[in-house]
Amino acid sequence: MALLYWGACMAYEWNSDLETGNEIIDNQHKGLFAALNKLVEAQHQGKGVQELGTTMEFLTVYVLQHFADEEKLQEEYNYPDKFNHKSYHNDFKRTVGELVKKLEAEGYSDVLLEHTIQIMADWLVNHIKGDDFRLAAHIQLIKDTKK
Ligand SMILES: [Fe+2]
């Protein structure tokens, strides 16, 4: 994933490297991407304290919806790695839950903001470009054999 610099602000650039080719999955990934960039922008504008809570709310809803949709697709297309994939999703849900709890218990900090950005960026790069690409390739293969 490329990093772009605009002014003093660093943002992540969406590009075709991140596209799985599955429209539902890609659109949801773009939503996560947009939330990440909003948070990075807020950090650089010194507005992280306002944005972090919003990002946490977004992530809480996002992980439930997006992972449920992906898992439904895996059932539908009988994805052989579905159990492992589900466990990766559960790990990320747990991580998001921990971030939310930390924010509630300790309040905002620059360290928590930075940590949240790092976690979202790592997930985008590692999970999407690895696990989700394999899933999308499987779905495409099944679609092609049914033609
Ligand atoms: Fe996934």
Residues whose N, C-alpha, C, O or C-beta is under 5 A from the ligand:
A	BS01	LIG	E70 D132
